Every structure is written in C-alpha cells, then in structure tokens.
Amino acid sequence: MKKLILGTAMAFMMSTAAHAETIGVSMALFDDNFLTVLRNGMQDYAKTLNGVELQVEDAQNDVAKQQSQIQNFIAAGVDAIIVNPVDTDATAAMSKIAADAGIPLVYVNREPVNIDSLPEKQAFVASNEVESGTLETQEVCKMLGGKGKAVVMMGELSNQAARMRTKDIHDVLATDACKGIEIVEEQTANWSRTQGADLVTNWLSAGLEFDAVIANNDEMAIGAIQALKAAGRSMDSVVIGGVDATQDALAAMAAGDLDVTVFQNAAGQGQGSVDTALKLAKGESVEKKVYIPFELVTKDNLDKYQAKN
C-alpha cells in the first residue's frame, strides 16, 4: 500500500514537473518607468498561470551582458526566452544563439532589426510604432493650428522605436495640414527625464524659441516641462507631447503641464509576450508580429487612462 501511495505521488510530481514551464526574461533596463510596467505586467500575469516561472534579469543597458544572459538561460535549460533588447541592431546575433540551441525566443516592445527574417520559433510582441509618433504629432499639429516652431527630443538612436517615432514626426509635419510647423532643433535625450531637462535648459539658454516640444517618450517630455518651469516659462505658451501614458505623464497632464501622450499598453505587451513564449514552447504556431494598438490620450479622455493605471 505504501509503495502504491509513493508511486502515485511520484507520478503526480513528474506530471506536474512535465507541465511546468520556465521562461528566461532579459530586460534592457530595470530603471525605466515604462519598462518597469512592462516587467511587472509579465510577472503579475505569470503568477496567474499554473506551473509558469519567470527568471527575470536586468541587462543594465549592456548588449554584451544581455547576450550573456541569453546564453545562461539556454545553459539553464529554460523552455523559452523573452528579450527586451538593449540595442535593436544587435538582435540578429541573439536570434542565432537561441535558434542554434533550439530555444523559442520572443522579442518584446522593441522591434528587432531582423524582424523580417526571424528564425522558426521566434516572434515579436509590441505596438506598431508607425501609430505612436503619428498620433502624437497629429494632435500637436492640431493644437498649434498647423503653424509654429517645434523641437524634437529623440530616444536612444540605437533603438528602432526612437528612429520610427522621429520619422513619424517628420512625415506628419510634411503633410499639407502641418507643413507650417518648422523643426528648429532635434537632438537625443536617450529616453531620460534628466537628459531631457538638460537638453531643454541648453536650448533655452541659447535663446532658442519654440512653440512645441515633441518627445519620443513621456520621460523626456516631463524633463522638458521641468526645464521650462525652472526658466519661468508659462506652460500655456507651449504644447508638450510624449508617448507611453505612464503614471507620471498622466499626473502631469492632470496638472495642466503635458498636453498629449499616447497610451502604449505595457502590461498588455508583457502578457502577450508570455502567452506567445508559452505557445512556442509547446510547439504551437504564432504570428511573427503581434501588435497591440496605441491610443491617443489628451485632457478630454484623461479619466479613462487614469483608471487603467
């Protein structure tokens, strides 16, 4: 009888272990507001799934460190890997490492440079960046009445999202409705609030005049707001736009400082990346590109997004 009970217990444990799934997650940077929401979204969702464990690592914005994390995940025998890439131009090498090991890999949020040639068992989950900068800039154009001077704050230039959002800005400002808006300065502040504040302070110190700040993300936009306020500039005299609809950004909008942002569903991307990784680990087929729509946020619909956050 004891042997029967022991055998049944062992069989149950083996069955449970067979169905357990371990996913290695390499995030570009823990110290980033948006990526923190994305990471928390993954972890919170995984807790609701039976037998799913995430091993989450911080690449600390270091490409070599991220590649090493991927190799360590493979050595540890994970069932799948999720990568939020430090440098989207370095993803071809990461794809090869995972493909050679036969481990499914999902890129999340930042589009890999090899998006159109991803190996089998690899996919990308994010939002379509063509929408983000386009929605932001169209609203800024509308608020300016199609005329004025604008400065553009770019994210890290090694990042596809920064390049795409900046292209979106130029494309919108080239349209008939918005071609009266001139870009008087365009520089990177590397997604950073502090660097954004420093950049705008430098522009103001140089006597640069502008009617709008179009930033690739909310953190840089908030930095711009801080610099403008420190310089005594009335927030009613300048239109400020960002992307992500972070909690801090929504608070800035409620305070009357930020005029435009674009909701990027970080938690939704996190959940989507986990679901996609699990499907690939089970040998199921998935779309190579899984897009979650962006949504425009202004003071008119702010309440809706405050509730989401």
Number of C-alpha atoms within 10 A of each C-alpha: 6 7 8 9 10 11 12 12 12 12 12 12 12 12 11 12 11 10 13 13 19 21 24 25 28 28 24 23 19 19 11 13 16 21 19 16 21 25 24 16 20 24 20 13 18 19 12 9 10 11 14 17 16 19 14 19 19 17 23 15 16 15 18 11 17 25 21 15 22 24 15 13 23 19 10 11 13 20 21 29 29 28 28 27 27 25 21 21 15 17 23 16 12 19 25 13 17 21 17 9 13 14 22 27 32 27 27 26 25 23 24 27 16 15 17 9 12 20 18 15 24 26 24 29 27 24 24 20 24 16 17 29 31 23 22 29 27 19 20 27 22 12 15 19 13 20 17 17 19 24 22 22 27 24 25 17 18 14 19 19 26 24 16 20 26 26 16 22 24 19 15 19 23 14 12 9 15 22 16 17 20 18 18 13 15 15 15 19 26 21 23 21 20 17 18 29 22 18 20 26 19 13 15 16 10 9 9 13 13 19 16 22 26 29 35 32 31 32 30 32 33 26 24 28 26 19 22 18 13 11 13 8 13 11 15 10 10 21 22 27 30 30 28 24 29 25 17 13 25 27 15 17 21 16 11 12 23 25 26 29 35 25 19 25 25 26 22 19 25 26 22 23 27 27 17 28 31 21 16 22 21 14 11 11 12 16 11 19 18 18 16 17 14 21 19 20 25 21 15 7 10 18 13 10 16 14 7 8 12
